[in-house]
Amino acid sequence: MQQMAQRYATSPEHVPGMDTDELRRRYLVENLFVDDEVASVYTHHDRVVLLGASPVTGPISLPTFPEIRSEFFFEHREGGIVNVGGAGTVTVDGTSYELGHGACLYIGRGAVDVVLSSSDPAEAARFYLVSAPAHTAFPTTLVEAGGGVVRELGDALTSNRRTLNQYIHENGVRSCQVVMGVTTLHPGSMWNTMPAHTHDRRTEAYLYFDMPDEARIIHLMGEPTQTRHLVVADRQAIISPSWSVHSGVGSASYSFVWAMAGENQSFDDMDGFAIADMR
C-alpha cells in the first residue's frame, strides 16, 4: 500500500511562532500532481484527505493507504473529484464518467474500484480529490463544469467579482459531509472571498488552478488579528483549519476549488471579518 503524508492538527496559538518554512510545511500542499502517480495528504483537521492523481502513460487505480485502515479507499469515506487538467475519465465500479476541465464527480461511501485515466496523454487530466469520513452512502454523481447552483458574488469596484459554482452541497449533489465547488474570478478581479471569514465548524481546503506558471496567489491565513500569508503557485492547495481566515489575491486571473467537511453543510455558516478589523 502507498504511504500518505501526515499533517497533524494545530491550534491558533502555534501560528505566531512559525516562520515561513514551517507555515508552508503545515498548511501548503505543493506537489499533488506528479505524472503517473497518486500523491496524498492526510490532515488531522476533520480527518480530511487531499489527493492528486495524474494519469499520463496509462490509467491509475486509486489505492488505499495504511493511514486510513481500510480495504479500499472509499470503504468508510466519500469524496469529490474536480478535474483541473485535460479531459479524462473516472470509472467507478465499472461505470465510466467523463470529466472535462472543471467538472466534478461525487463518489459515495462503498465504491470499491476507482480507475482514473486521461483522454489525451499530451493534455493529461489532473484529478483533485477531497475526501472525508462518511457514515452513510449517497450515489456517485457527475456535475459538468459550470453546472450546479451558480452564485454571482462581489463587485468589480472592489476587485472581487466572481462566479461561484456549488457542486456538492445541501441543495445540490447529496453527500454525508463533504461540500465542494469551484469559483472563478472575473477579468480584472483578483481578490477571492472578501471579506475574509472563518468556518468555526468546518475545515476548508483551497486548490488554486488555471494560473500562469509565473503567477502567484498571496493567501491570507491565521486568526483575524494575527494574520500570516503564504505565496501559492498553480495547482497547489491550502489546508485551512476551522479557526483560520482564508482569503487571497492573485497576480493574474485564476480559479480555485473550495471544499469543506465538518459539523454541517450550510454554505452560509461563516463568521466574516471586515478588512479594517484585521491585523
N, C-alpha and C positions, 0 to 999 in steps of 0.2 A: 504494500500500500504506500502511496505517496505521503510525504510529510507536508504539514500545513504550518505556516508561520504563525506565531502566537503574539498577540498584543494584549497585555494584561490591563485590567481596568485601572483608571487613575481618578483622582479627585481634583477639584479646583485648587486646593492648597498646594498641589505639586507644581503647577504651571509657573508661578513666579520664579522658581529656582532653576528652570530649564533653560539651557542655551538653545541656539538654533538647531544644532545637530540632534539634541535629544527630542525637541519638538517634532522634528521630521521622523525620527525613528519610531515615535509613539503614535503619531497621527496621520502621517503621509504614507500612501502605498504607491510606490514608484514603478515597479516592474511587473505589472499584471499581464502584459501582452508580449509573450515570447513565442516565436514561431514554433509550431508543433508541440507546444507544451501547455499544461494547465498550471497556473500559479494561484495560490490561495492564501488568505489571511483570516485567522480566527480572532475576533476581538471579544474579550470577556464582557464588554458593554453589551448587555442583552443577548450575548452569545450569537452575534451576527457573523456570518461568513461572507467575505468578499472574494470573488473568484474571477479570473480571466482565462479564457480558452481561445487559442489561436491556431485553428487547423489550416495548414498550408499545403503540405505534400499529401495529406490524406485525412480521413475522418479521425476524430478523437472521441473516445468513450469517456464519459465523466466518471472518474474514480471515486472511491470512498477514501476516508482518511482515518488514521488511528485516533486523532483528536476528537472525532465525533462519535466513536464507538458504535458504528452501525455496519450492517452487512452491505448496504448500498446507500448512496448519498442521501436519497430522499426517503429513507426508511422512517424517520421521525422528523423530517424537515419539509419545508416548502421553499419556493424561491421565485424570483422574477429575473428574466434574462432580457437585456437590451443589446441589440447588435450595433456596435459603434464602428464597424468596418464595412467591407463589401458584402454583397448578398451571400446568404448562407442558409443552411437547413439544420433544424434541430429535430431529431427523431426520438420520440418518447414512446417506449414500449411498442414499437412498430408503426406508429403514426407519425408522419412527417409534416413539419410546419416550416414554411418558407419565410425567412426573416430578412426583409430588406433593411437598409441603413435606417436606424432609429426605431425599428419595430420592437415590440415587447411580447414575450411569451411567459405566462404564468405556468409553473409546474407545481402540482399539488403533492401533498404527502402520499407516499406509497408508490410513486413512479420508480421503476426498477432500472430499466436500461435507457440511458440517455446518450445519444451519439450526436456530435456536432461536426458539421462539415462546411466547406466553402464552395460556392458555385464556380468561382474562378480563382485559382491559386495566385494569379497575378494581382488580384484585388481581394485578398483574403478577408473573410469575416473575422470580426473580433467580438467575441461574446462575453458580455459582462454580467455576472450573476451575483445577486444579493440574496442570501438565504437566512432563515431564522427557524427555530424550533416551531413545530406545528402540532396541535392536539386534535385536529380534525382534518378531513380531506375535502378539497374542492377540485373541480375538473380543470385539467390543463386547457388554457385558453390563449388564443393569439389575438393581439391588437396591432393593427397596421400602424406604421409611422404616421403621426398627425391625427390619430384617432383618439378614442376615449372621450373624456369630458375636457373641453377646451376652455381655458380661462385666460382672458387678456388682462394683464396687470401692469401697473406702473405708468410712467409718463415720459415722453421724450425730453421734457423740460428738466427732469431730474435724472436723466440718463439711465433709466431702468425700465424702459418699455420692453415687455417680454410676453411671449406666448407660452402658457403652461398647459401641458397635456397630462391629465391624470389617467393613468392606465389601470393600476391595481389599487383599489380604494373602496371605501364602504358603499359607494353608489355606482361602482363600476365592476370590474373583474373581481370576483369574490376571493378572499383569502382568509387564513386564520389570523395572521397579524402583519404580514408584510404589506407595505404601502409603497408604490413606485410610480414614477412618471419622468417626463423629460421636459425641460424648459429651454427655450431658445430666445436669445436676446435679439431685438430688432436692430437693423442697421443704425449705427450711431449711438446705441445704448451699450453701456459697459458694466453697470452695477447690477448684480443679482440680489434678490431677497433684501431689499432695503425698505423700511427699517429692518435692521438685524433682529433676530429673535432666538429664543431657546425653545426646545420641546422638553420640558422637565420630566415628561413621562415616556419619552422615546429616544432611542439612539438614531441618528441620521448619518447617512454617508452621501457624499457628492462624488461623482466621477465627471471631470471636465473633458469635453471632446470637441471635435471639429474646430480645433485651434491650429493656426500655422505653427510650424516647428519652432520658429524663433519667438513666438508669443508666450506670455505667461499670465497667470492669474495671481493677484495678491489676495489671499484668502485670510479673512479675519477669524480668529477663534479665541477661546478663553472666556472668563467671566466678563460681563459688560464693562466693569470698572477696572479690569486687568487684562486688556486685550493683548494678544500676540498675533503675529502673522506668519503665513507660510507662502513661499513662492512655488507655484504649481504649474507643471507643464501639461501638454496634451496627453489625454488618456491616463492621467494619474488621479488617484482617489484620496479623499479626506475622510477620516473617521471622526465624527462629531459627537462626543458624549452628550447626554441629556442636559448637562449644566453649561454647555459651551454655546456661545453665539456662533452663527455661521453666516457669512456674507463675503462677497468677493467682488473685485473689479478687474477687468481684463485689459490687456494692452492691444487686443484685437477682438473681433467677433468670436463667439463661442456658444456652445450649448452645454448642458450638464444633465446627467441622470441623478435624480434625488430618490433616495429610498430610506424607509424608516421601519422600525419594529420596536414594540414595547407594550405599553399599557393599553393603548386604544388605537383606532384608525381614523380619528377625526382630523381632517386636514387642517382645520382652523384652530385646533388646540395648540396654541403657541403663546408665548409671552414676549411681546415686542419691546424694543428699547430704542428710543429716539437717538439719532446720531449725536445730538447735543449733550446727551447724558452719558455717552460712552467715553472711556479713557484708554 
